Amino acid sequence: MQPGVMLIVSLATLYILAMVIFWHCLWGQHPQEPVVTEGPFALQEGQTILGVAETTQGLDFSIGDYVRDEHYYD
């Protein structure tokens, strides 16, 4: 056999073997249940989201009553 054909066949064999091992490992895992929040998220009147930070448990919101522009147009 030619070296180019041997190379392609060996790489294809390694790829197929890696995919079989990968799928075999995935079939054994059970999906994790999603984290459920306690209730719907609602802001009180006058509150503003000041910042958002991503943590390992989820999103962390900084909430306050700071108003950036108090000039209201009538």
ROPA-911475 format. One record per atom (N, C-alpha, C, O): residue number from 1; residue in three letters; x, z, y. Coordinates in Angstrom, 3 decimals, decimal comma. Layout:
<num: NUM | residuo: ALA | u: X | w: Z | v: Y>
...
***
This chain:
<num: 1 | residuo: MET | u: 0,838 | w: 0,000 | v: -1,184>
<num: 1 | residuo: MET | u: 0,000 | w: 0,000 | v: 0,000>
<num: 1 | residuo: MET | u: 0,885 | w: 0,000 | v: 1,250>
<num: 1 | residuo: MET | u: 2,001 | w: 0,520 | v: 1,230>
<num: 2 | residuo: GLN | u: 0,393 | w: -0,567 | v: 2,295>
<num: 2 | residuo: GLN | u: 1,152 | w: -0,628 | v: 3,539>
<num: 2 | residuo: GLN | u: 1,112 | w: 0,733 | v: 4,245>
<num: 2 | residuo: GLN | u: 0,141 | w: 1,475 | v: 4,103>
<num: 3 | residuo: PRO | u: 2,157 | w: 1,058 | v: 4,997>
<num: 3 | residuo: PRO | u: 2,203 | w: 2,364 | v: 5,680>
<num: 3 | residuo: PRO | u: 1,052 | w: 2,570 | v: 6,667>
<num: 3 | residuo: PRO | u: 0,555 | w: 3,688 | v: 6,799>
<num: 4 | residuo: GLY | u: 0,620 | w: 1,518 | v: 7,360>
<num: 4 | residuo: GLY | u: -0,483 | w: 1,648 | v: 8,326>
<num: 4 | residuo: GLY | u: -1,786 | w: 2,024 | v: 7,639>
<num: 4 | residuo: GLY | u: -2,547 | w: 2,845 | v: 8,152>
<num: 5 | residuo: VAL | u: -2,045 | w: 1,431 | v: 6,490>
<num: 5 | residuo: VAL | u: -3,265 | w: 1,731 | v: 5,743>
<num: 5 | residuo: VAL | u: -3,194 | w: 3,152 | v: 5,191>
<num: 5 | residuo: VAL | u: -4,188 | w: 3,879 | v: 5,212>
<num: 6 | residuo: MET | u: -2,015 | w: 3,550 | v: 4,696>
<num: 6 | residuo: MET | u: -1,843 | w: 4,917 | v: 4,178>
<num: 6 | residuo: MET | u: -2,081 | w: 5,951 | v: 5,288>
<num: 6 | residuo: MET | u: -2,685 | w: 6,998 | v: 5,051>
<num: 7 | residuo: LEU | u: -1,605 | w: 5,649 | v: 6,488>
<num: 7 | residuo: LEU | u: -1,794 | w: 6,555 | v: 7,616>
<num: 7 | residuo: LEU | u: -3,272 | w: 6,697 | v: 7,964>
<num: 7 | residuo: LEU | u: -3,749 | w: 7,816 | v: 8,152>
<num: 8 | residuo: ILE | u: -3,989 | w: 5,615 | v: 8,050>
<num: 8 | residuo: ILE | u: -5,417 | w: 5,646 | v: 8,373>
<num: 8 | residuo: ILE | u: -6,194 | w: 6,384 | v: 7,295>
<num: 8 | residuo: ILE | u: -7,068 | w: 7,192 | v: 7,610>
<num: 9 | residuo: VAL | u: -5,892 | w: 6,121 | v: 6,035>
<num: 9 | residuo: VAL | u: -6,598 | w: 6,790 | v: 4,939>
<num: 9 | residuo: VAL | u: -6,311 | w: 8,286 | v: 4,939>
<num: 9 | residuo: VAL | u: -7,221 | w: 9,086 | v: 4,723>
<num: 10 | residuo: SER | u: -5,080 | w: 8,670 | v: 5,173>
<num: 10 | residuo: SER | u: -4,744 | w: 10,103 | v: 5,174>
<num: 10 | residuo: SER | u: -5,380 | w: 10,814 | v: 6,371>
<num: 10 | residuo: SER | u: -5,863 | w: 11,937 | v: 6,223>
<num: 11 | residuo: LEU | u: -5,391 | w: 10,196 | v: 7,543>
<num: 11 | residuo: LEU | u: -6,039 | w: 10,805 | v: 8,707>
<num: 11 | residuo: LEU | u: -7,544 | w: 10,910 | v: 8,518>
<num: 11 | residuo: LEU | u: -8,145 | w: 11,912 | v: 8,906>
<num: 12 | residuo: ALA | u: -8,161 | w: 9,893 | v: 7,931>
<num: 12 | residuo: ALA | u: -9,601 | w: 9,949 | v: 7,664>
<num: 12 | residuo: ALA | u: -9,916 | w: 11,050 | v: 6,658>
<num: 12 | residuo: ALA | u: -10,924 | w: 11,743 | v: 6,794>
<num: 13 | residuo: THR | u: -9,065 | w: 11,214 | v: 5,652>
<num: 13 | residuo: THR | u: -9,267 | w: 12,273 | v: 4,661>
<num: 13 | residuo: THR | u: -9,139 | w: 13,654 | v: 5,301>
<num: 13 | residuo: THR | u: -9,951 | w: 14,537 | v: 5,025>
<num: 14 | residuo: LEU | u: -8,149 | w: 13,848 | v: 6,136>
<num: 14 | residuo: LEU | u: -7,997 | w: 15,122 | v: 6,839>
<num: 14 | residuo: LEU | u: -9,180 | w: 15,406 | v: 7,767>
<num: 14 | residuo: LEU | u: -9,636 | w: 16,545 | v: 7,861>
<num: 15 | residuo: TYR | u: -9,671 | w: 14,384 | v: 8,441>
<num: 15 | residuo: TYR | u: -10,816 | w: 14,544 | v: 9,332>
<num: 15 | residuo: TYR | u: -12,055 | w: 14,948 | v: 8,550>
<num: 15 | residuo: TYR | u: -12,769 | w: 15,869 | v: 8,949>
<num: 16 | residuo: ILE | u: -12,315 | w: 14,273 | v: 7,447>
<num: 16 | residuo: ILE | u: -13,485 | w: 14,590 | v: 6,623>
<num: 16 | residuo: ILE | u: -13,369 | w: 15,996 | v: 6,052>
<num: 16 | residuo: ILE | u: -14,359 | w: 16,727 | v: 6,019>
<num: 17 | residuo: LEU | u: -12,200 | w: 16,385 | v: 5,610>
<num: 17 | residuo: LEU | u: -11,989 | w: 17,732 | v: 5,088>
<num: 17 | residuo: LEU | u: -12,228 | w: 18,785 | v: 6,178>
<num: 17 | residuo: LEU | u: -12,856 | w: 19,811 | v: 5,917>
<num: 18 | residuo: ALA | u: -11,737 | w: 18,541 | v: 7,380>
<num: 18 | residuo: ALA | u: -11,942 | w: 19,483 | v: 8,482>
<num: 18 | residuo: ALA | u: -13,420 | w: 19,601 | v: 8,839>
<num: 18 | residuo: ALA | u: -13,897 | w: 20,699 | v: 9,127>
<num: 19 | residuo: MET | u: -14,150 | w: 18,487 | v: 8,824>
<num: 19 | residuo: MET | u: -15,573 | w: 18,528 | v: 9,140>
<num: 19 | residuo: MET | u: -16,366 | w: 19,256 | v: 8,057>
<num: 19 | residuo: MET | u: -17,315 | w: 19,975 | v: 8,373>
<num: 20 | residuo: VAL | u: -15,997 | w: 19,086 | v: 6,792>
<num: 20 | residuo: VAL | u: -16,684 | w: 19,794 | v: 5,705>
<num: 20 | residuo: VAL | u: -16,461 | w: 21,297 | v: 5,839>
<num: 20 | residuo: VAL | u: -17,401 | w: 22,074 | v: 5,669>
<num: 21 | residuo: ILE | u: -15,245 | w: 21,715 | v: 6,137>
<num: 21 | residuo: ILE | u: -14,963 | w: 23,143 | v: 6,322>
<num: 21 | residuo: ILE | u: -15,719 | w: 23,678 | v: 7,534>
<num: 21 | residuo: ILE | u: -16,273 | w: 24,776 | v: 7,480>
<num: 22 | residuo: PHE | u: -15,750 | w: 22,918 | v: 8,622>
<num: 22 | residuo: PHE | u: -16,459 | w: 23,333 | v: 9,832>
<num: 22 | residuo: PHE | u: -17,941 | w: 23,519 | v: 9,559>
<num: 22 | residuo: PHE | u: -18,502 | w: 24,548 | v: 9,936>
<num: 23 | residuo: TRP | u: -18,599 | w: 22,552 | v: 8,911>
<num: 23 | residuo: TRP | u: -20,035 | w: 22,654 | v: 8,632>
<num: 23 | residuo: TRP | u: -20,321 | w: 23,758 | v: 7,629>
<num: 23 | residuo: TRP | u: -21,359 | w: 24,415 | v: 7,713>
<num: 24 | residuo: HIS | u: -19,429 | w: 23,970 | v: 6,694>
<num: 24 | residuo: HIS | u: -19,615 | w: 25,054 | v: 5,726>
<num: 24 | residuo: HIS | u: -19,589 | w: 26,415 | v: 6,434>
<num: 24 | residuo: HIS | u: -20,369 | w: 27,305 | v: 6,096>
<num: 25 | residuo: CYS | u: -18,702 | w: 26,573 | v: 7,408>
<num: 25 | residuo: CYS | u: -18,638 | w: 27,833 | v: 8,163>
<num: 25 | residuo: CYS | u: -19,871 | w: 28,023 | v: 9,030>
<num: 25 | residuo: CYS | u: -20,351 | w: 29,146 | v: 9,179>
<num: 26 | residuo: LEU | u: -20,394 | w: 26,938 | v: 9,609>
<num: 26 | residuo: LEU | u: -21,578 | w: 27,056 | v: 10,461>
<num: 26 | residuo: LEU | u: -22,820 | w: 27,428 | v: 9,671>
<num: 26 | residuo: LEU | u: -23,664 | w: 28,168 | v: 10,176>
<num: 27 | residuo: TRP | u: -22,956 | w: 26,936 | v: 8,447>
<num: 27 | residuo: TRP | u: -24,147 | w: 27,227 | v: 7,653>
<num: 27 | residuo: TRP | u: -24,240 | w: 28,706 | v: 7,311>
<num: 27 | residuo: TRP | u: -25,344 | w: 29,211 | v: 7,107>
<num: 28 | residuo: GLY | u: -23,121 | w: 29,417 | v: 7,241>
<num: 28 | residuo: GLY | u: -23,135 | w: 30,822 | v: 6,875>
<num: 28 | residuo: GLY | u: -23,475 | w: 31,756 | v: 8,022>
<num: 28 | residuo: GLY | u: -23,759 | w: 32,931 | v: 7,790>
<num: 29 | residuo: GLN | u: -23,455 | w: 31,260 | v: 9,263>
<num: 29 | residuo: GLN | u: -23,708 | w: 32,117 | v: 10,414>
<num: 29 | residuo: GLN | u: -25,199 | w: 32,173 | v: 10,719>
<num: 29 | residuo: GLN | u: -25,922 | w: 31,189 | v: 10,564>
<num: 30 | residuo: HIS | u: -25,642 | w: 33,353 | v: 11,158>
<num: 30 | residuo: HIS | u: -27,017 | w: 33,523 | v: 11,589>
<num: 30 | residuo: HIS | u: -27,036 | w: 33,494 | v: 13,114>
<num: 30 | residuo: HIS | u: -26,163 | w: 34,084 | v: 13,749>
<num: 31 | residuo: PRO | u: -28,015 | w: 32,818 | v: 13,711>
<num: 31 | residuo: PRO | u: -28,050 | w: 32,751 | v: 15,178>
<num: 31 | residuo: PRO | u: -28,342 | w: 34,120 | v: 15,787>
<num: 31 | residuo: PRO | u: -29,114 | w: 34,904 | v: 15,235>
<num: 32 | residuo: GLN | u: -27,725 | w: 34,393 | v: 16,918>
<num: 32 | residuo: GLN | u: -27,957 | w: 35,654 | v: 17,607>
<num: 32 | residuo: GLN | u: -29,297 | w: 35,585 | v: 18,338>
<num: 32 | residuo: GLN | u: -29,699 | w: 34,534 | v: 18,838>
<num: 33 | residuo: GLU | u: -29,976 | w: 36,729 | v: 18,387>
<num: 33 | residuo: GLU | u: -31,233 | w: 36,768 | v: 19,119>
<num: 33 | residuo: GLU | u: -30,922 | w: 36,817 | v: 20,615>
<num: 33 | residuo: GLU | u: -29,996 | w: 37,510 | v: 21,035>
<num: 34 | residuo: PRO | u: -31,693 | w: 36,084 | v: 21,415>
<num: 34 | residuo: PRO | u: -31,417 | w: 36,067 | v: 22,849>
<num: 34 | residuo: PRO | u: -31,730 | w: 37,422 | v: 23,486>
<num: 34 | residuo: PRO | u: -32,594 | w: 38,164 | v: 23,020>
<num: 35 | residuo: VAL | u: -31,011 | w: 37,720 | v: 24,553>
<num: 35 | residuo: VAL | u: -31,238 | w: 38,954 | v: 25,291>
<num: 35 | residuo: VAL | u: -32,504 | w: 38,779 | v: 26,128>
<num: 35 | residuo: VAL | u: -32,625 | w: 37,821 | v: 26,893>
<num: 36 | residuo: VAL | u: -33,433 | w: 39,701 | v: 25,979>
<num: 36 | residuo: VAL | u: -34,697 | w: 39,621 | v: 26,701>
<num: 36 | residuo: VAL | u: -34,668 | w: 40,636 | v: 27,839>
<num: 36 | residuo: VAL | u: -34,330 | w: 41,801 | v: 27,632>
<num: 37 | residuo: THR | u: -35,021 | w: 40,189 | v: 29,030>
<num: 37 | residuo: THR | u: -35,070 | w: 41,104 | v: 30,164>
<num: 37 | residuo: THR | u: -36,317 | w: 41,977 | v: 30,060>
<num: 37 | residuo: THR | u: -37,269 | w: 41,647 | v: 29,352>
<num: 38 | residuo: GLU | u: -36,290 | w: 43,090 | v: 30,777>
<num: 38 | residuo: GLU | u: -37,392 | w: 44,033 | v: 30,698>
<num: 38 | residuo: GLU | u: -38,673 | w: 43,485 | v: 31,304>
<num: 38 | residuo: GLU | u: -39,760 | w: 43,799 | v: 30,818>
<num: 39 | residuo: GLY | u: -38,580 | w: 42,707 | v: 32,310>
<num: 39 | residuo: GLY | u: -39,769 | w: 42,167 | v: 32,964>
<num: 39 | residuo: GLY | u: -39,392 | w: 41,055 | v: 33,906>
<num: 39 | residuo: GLY | u: -38,212 | w: 40,739 | v: 34,054>
<num: 40 | residuo: PRO | u: -40,370 | w: 40,459 | v: 34,541>
<num: 40 | residuo: PRO | u: -40,053 | w: 39,381 | v: 35,476>
<num: 40 | residuo: PRO | u: -39,318 | w: 39,925 | v: 36,700>
<num: 40 | residuo: PRO | u: -39,538 | w: 41,058 | v: 37,129>
<num: 41 | residuo: PHE | u: -38,460 | w: 39,106 | v: 37,235>
<num: 41 | residuo: PHE | u: -37,654 | w: 39,480 | v: 38,396>
<num: 41 | residuo: PHE | u: -38,406 | w: 39,074 | v: 39,656>
<num: 41 | residuo: PHE | u: -38,720 | w: 37,899 | v: 39,844>
<num: 42 | residuo: ALA | u: -38,694 | w: 40,045 | v: 40,522>
<num: 42 | residuo: ALA | u: -39,372 | w: 39,744 | v: 41,780>
<num: 42 | residuo: ALA | u: -38,750 | w: 40,588 | v: 42,890>
<num: 42 | residuo: ALA | u: -38,427 | w: 41,759 | v: 42,694>
<num: 43 | residuo: LEU | u: -38,593 | w: 39,982 | v: 44,029>
<num: 43 | residuo: LEU | u: -38,077 | w: 40,699 | v: 45,189>
<num: 43 | residuo: LEU | u: -39,226 | w: 41,385 | v: 45,911>
<num: 43 | residuo: LEU | u: -40,344 | w: 40,871 | v: 45,959>
<num: 44 | residuo: GLN | u: -38,938 | w: 42,539 | v: 46,464>
<num: 44 | residuo: GLN | u: -39,909 | w: 43,223 | v: 47,309>
<num: 44 | residuo: GLN | u: -39,919 | w: 42,531 | v: 48,673>
<num: 44 | residuo: GLN | u: -39,006 | w: 41,767 | v: 48,990>
<num: 45 | residuo: GLU | u: -40,938 | w: 42,795 | v: 49,469>
<num: 45 | residuo: GLU | u: -41,037 | w: 42,183 | v: 50,782>
<num: 45 | residuo: GLU | u: -39,868 | w: 42,633 | v: 51,659>
<num: 45 | residuo: GLU | u: -39,606 | w: 43,829 | v: 51,786>
<num: 46 | residuo: GLY | u: -39,179 | w: 41,687 | v: 52,251>
<num: 46 | residuo: GLY | u: -38,056 | w: 41,980 | v: 53,120>
<num: 46 | residuo: GLY | u: -36,710 | w: 41,994 | v: 52,416>
<num: 46 | residuo: GLY | u: -35,680 | w: 42,070 | v: 53,086>
<num: 47 | residuo: GLN | u: -36,679 | w: 41,925 | v: 51,105>
<num: 47 | residuo: GLN | u: -35,414 | w: 41,934 | v: 50,387>
<num: 47 | residuo: GLN | u: -34,829 | w: 40,528 | v: 50,305>
<num: 47 | residuo: GLN | u: -35,550 | w: 39,530 | v: 50,305>
<num: 48 | residuo: THR | u: -33,515 | w: 40,482 | v: 50,236>
<num: 48 | residuo: THR | u: -32,783 | w: 39,223 | v: 50,172>
<num: 48 | residuo: THR | u: -31,718 | w: 39,328 | v: 49,092>
<num: 48 | residuo: THR | u: -31,133 | w: 40,395 | v: 48,904>
<num: 49 | residuo: ILE | u: -31,460 | w: 38,246 | v: 48,385>
<num: 49 | residuo: ILE | u: -30,349 | w: 38,208 | v: 47,430>
<num: 49 | residuo: ILE | u: -29,075 | w: 37,956 | v: 48,227>
<num: 49 | residuo: ILE | u: -28,907 | w: 36,892 | v: 48,824>
<num: 50 | residuo: LEU | u: -28,184 | w: 38,935 | v: 48,233>
<num: 50 | residuo: LEU | u: -26,947 | w: 38,836 | v: 49,006>
<num: 50 | residuo: LEU | u: -25,825 | w: 38,173 | v: 48,231>
<num: 50 | residuo: LEU | u: -24,944 | w: 37,549 | v: 48,823>
<num: 51 | residuo: GLY | u: -25,847 | w: 38,303 | v: 46,910>
<num: 51 | residuo: GLY | u: -24,787 | w: 37,710 | v: 46,108>
<num: 51 | residuo: GLY | u: -25,136 | w: 37,713 | v: 44,642>
<num: 51 | residuo: GLY | u: -26,011 | w: 38,461 | v: 44,207>
<num: 52 | residuo: VAL | u: -24,464 | w: 36,889 | v: 43,887>
<num: 52 | residuo: VAL | u: -24,669 | w: 36,782 | v: 42,446>
<num: 52 | residuo: VAL | u: -23,297 | w: 36,788 | v: 41,784>
<num: 52 | residuo: VAL | u: -22,391 | w: 36,067 | v: 42,200>
<num: 53 | residuo: ALA | u: -23,155 | w: 37,624 | v: 40,734>
<num: 53 | residuo: ALA | u: -21,902 | w: 37,676 | v: 39,974>
<num: 53 | residuo: ALA | u: -22,226 | w: 37,540 | v: 38,498>
<num: 53 | residuo: ALA | u: -23,211 | w: 38,100 | v: 38,016>
<num: 54 | residuo: GLU | u: -21,397 | w: 36,798 | v: 37,783>
<num: 54 | residuo: GLU | u: -21,602 | w: 36,616 | v: 36,353>
<num: 54 | residuo: GLU | u: -20,794 | w: 37,665 | v: 35,594>
<num: 54 | residuo: GLU | u: -19,587 | w: 37,797 | v: 35,797>
<num: 55 | residuo: THR | u: -21,476 | w: 38,415 | v: 34,711>
<num: 55 | residuo: THR | u: -20,822 | w: 39,431 | v: 33,896>
<num: 55 | residuo: THR | u: -20,975 | w: 39,064 | v: 32,430>
<num: 55 | residuo: THR | u: -21,620 | w: 38,067 | v: 32,105>
<num: 56 | residuo: THR | u: -20,395 | w: 39,852 | v: 31,546>
<num: 56 | residuo: THR | u: -20,522 | w: 39,568 | v: 30,117>
<num: 56 | residuo: THR | u: -21,939 | w: 39,811 | v: 29,629>
<num: 56 | residuo: THR | u: -22,346 | w: 39,227 | v: 28,625>
<num: 57 | residuo: GLN | u: -22,707 | w: 40,661 | v: 30,314>
<num: 57 | residuo: GLN | u: -24,087 | w: 40,935 | v: 29,921>
<num: 57 | residuo: GLN | u: -25,075 | w: 39,950 | v: 30,536>
<num: 57 | residuo: GLN | u: -26,206 | w: 39,854 | v: 30,061>
<num: 58 | residuo: GLY | u: -24,693 | w: 39,226 | v: 31,560>
<num: 58 | residuo: GLY | u: -25,601 | w: 38,285 | v: 32,221>
<num: 58 | residuo: GLY | u: -25,249 | w: 38,146 | v: 33,690>
<num: 58 | residuo: GLY | u: -24,087 | w: 38,277 | v: 34,075>
<num: 59 | residuo: LEU | u: -26,261 | w: 37,880 | v: 34,510>
<num: 59 | residuo: LEU | u: -26,055 | w: 37,732 | v: 35,939>
<num: 59 | residuo: LEU | u: -26,332 | w: 39,055 | v: 36,634>
<num: 59 | residuo: LEU | u: -27,265 | w: 39,771 | v: 36,270>
<num: 60 | residuo: ASP | u: -25,523 | w: 39,376 | v: 37,631>
<num: 60 | residuo: ASP | u: -25,664 | w: 40,604 | v: 38,400>
<num: 60 | residuo: ASP | u: -25,989 | w: 40,214 | v: 39,839>
<num: 60 | residuo: ASP | u: -25,183 | w: 39,567 | v: 40,507>
<num: 61 | residuo: PHE | u: -27,184 | w: 40,613 | v: 40,319>
<num: 61 | residuo: PHE | u: -27,635 | w: 40,265 | v: 41,653>
<num: 61 | residuo: PHE | u: -27,387 | w: 41,423 | v: 42,608>
<num: 61 | residuo: PHE | u: -27,644 | w: 42,580 | v: 42,276>
<num: 62 | residuo: SER | u: -26,887 | w: 41,102 | v: 43,795>
<num: 62 | residuo: SER | u: -26,766 | w: 42,088 | v: 44,866>
<num: 62 | residuo: SER | u: -27,953 | w: 41,871 | v: 45,793>
<num: 62 | residuo: SER | u: -28,098 | w: 40,803 | v: 46,387>
<num: 63 | residuo: ILE | u: -28,800 | w: 42,885 | v: 45,913>
<num: 63 | residuo: ILE | u: -30,039 | w: 42,758 | v: 46,676>
<num: 63 | residuo: ILE | u: -29,996 | w: 43,719 | v: 47,858>
<num: 63 | residuo: ILE | u: -29,564 | w: 44,863 | v: 47,718>
<num: 64 | residuo: GLY | u: -30,441 | w: 43,255 | v: 49,015>
<num: 64 | residuo: GLY | u: -30,482 | w: 44,098 | v: 50,197>
<num: 64 | residuo: GLY | u: -31,546 | w: 43,623 | v: 51,159>
<num: 64 | residuo: GLY | u: -32,306 | w: 42,703 | v: 50,858>
<num: 65 | residuo: ASP | u: -31,596 | w: 44,258 | v: 52,321>
<num: 65 | residuo: ASP | u: -32,596 | w: 43,883 | v: 53,319>
<num: 65 | residuo: ASP | u: -31,952 | w: 43,268 | v: 54,563>
<num: 65 | residuo: ASP | u: -32,537 | w: 43,292 | v: 55,646>
<num: 66 | residuo: TYR | u: -30,765 | w: 42,727 | v: 54,405>
<num: 66 | residuo: TYR | u: -30,040 | w: 42,099 | v: 55,501>
<num: 66 | residuo: TYR | u: -30,694 | w: 40,775 | v: 55,866>
<num: 66 | residuo: TYR | u: -30,958 | w: 39,944 | v: 54,997>
<num: 67 | residuo: VAL | u: -30,953 | w: 40,584 | v: 57,150>
<num: 67 | residuo: VAL | u: -31,528 | w: 39,335 | v: 57,635>
<num: 67 | residuo: VAL | u: -30,476 | w: 38,660 | v: 58,506>
<num: 67 | residuo: VAL | u: -29,985 | w: 39,256 | v: 59,464>
<num: 68 | residuo: ARG | u: -30,136 | w: 37,437 | v: 58,180>
<num: 68 | residuo: ARG | u: -29,068 | w: 36,731 | v: 58,883>
<num: 68 | residuo: ARG | u: -29,514 | w: 36,278 | v: 60,268>
<num: 68 | residuo: ARG | u: -28,786 | w: 36,445 | v: 61,246>
<num: 69 | residuo: ASP | u: -30,689 | w: 35,714 | v: 60,346>
<num: 69 | residuo: ASP | u: -31,184 | w: 35,196 | v: 61,617>
<num: 69 | residuo: ASP | u: -32,538 | w: 35,844 | v: 61,890>
<num: 69 | residuo: ASP | u: -33,530 | w: 35,519 | v: 61,237>
<num: 70 | residuo: GLU | u: -32,574 | w: 36,760 | v: 62,856>
<num: 70 | residuo: GLU | u: -33,822 | w: 37,442 | v: 63,151>
<num: 70 | residuo: GLU | u: -34,618 | w: 36,724 | v: 64,231>
<num: 70 | residuo: GLU | u: -35,658 | w: 37,223 | v: 64,660>
<num: 71 | residuo: HIS | u: -34,159 | w: 35,587 | v: 64,670>
<num: 71 | residuo: HIS | u: -34,888 | w: 34,831 | v: 65,692>
<num: 71 | residuo: HIS | u: -35,924 | w: 33,956 | v: 64,995>
<num: 71 | residuo: HIS | u: -35,581 | w: 32,952 | v: 64,370>
<num: 72 | residuo: TYR | u: -37,169 | w: 34,337 | v: 65,105>
<num: 72 | residuo: TYR | u: -38,260 | w: 33,592 | v: 64,454>
<num: 72 | residuo: TYR | u: -38,958 | w: 32,733 | v: 65,486>
<num: 72 | residuo: TYR | u: -39,133 | w: 33,133 | v: 66,637>
<num: 73 | residuo: TYR | u: -39,352 | w: 31,550 | v: 65,057>
<num: 73 | residuo: TYR | u: -40,025 | w: 30,633 | v: 65,954>
<num: 73 | residuo: TYR | u: -41,532 | w: 30,699 | v: 65,715>
<num: 73 | residuo: TYR | u: -41,986 | w: 30,682 | v: 64,570>
<num: 74 | residuo: ASP | u: -42,294 | w: 30,775 | v: 66,786>
<num: 74 | residuo: ASP | u: -43,764 | w: 30,820 | v: 66,677>
<num: 74 | residuo: ASP | u: -44,342 | w: 29,477 | v: 66,977>
<num: 74 | residuo: ASP | u: -45,560 | w: 29,307 | v: 66,940>
***
